[in-house]
């Protein structure tokens, strides 16, 4: 009889249901890769996935092994790019595999891939802007490839002396 069920009975039953759901969710989070690992920006998520699978013993044992995998993924990407009738989706998939593996290499070397890429972005920005300065503050879009390469080399040489 519905009229005999109190609000507190309903709340208690709801609480029990939620506890069971939480137990099941917690169990899944211990064995599956879940949104907990993948909710971050992509590079951080790749690092999270790697840390999770490392705990499960599904990981490379040394950075040199990861480097071999990076080289393998790069070769797979090259193959897809060289195809006459290349499949753009397959090229993107192979590129993603390469980026994921490089994120794992970063993790194995003890670096956060997100921070590592951020530092490289900043270094590239600095060098690019130095190229503009060497070109008297003018846009480099009108320069030839060789002229751009020469500016780039000058900037790199200058940063080695610092």
Secondary structure by P-SEA (a helix, b strand, c coil): ccccccaaaaaaaaaaaaaaaaaaaaaaaacccccccccccaaaaaaaaaaaaaaaccccccaaaaaaaaaaaaaaaaaaaacccccaaaaaaaaaaaaaaaaaaaaaacccaaaaaaaaaaaaaaaaaaaaaaacccccccccaaaaaaaaaaaaaaaaac
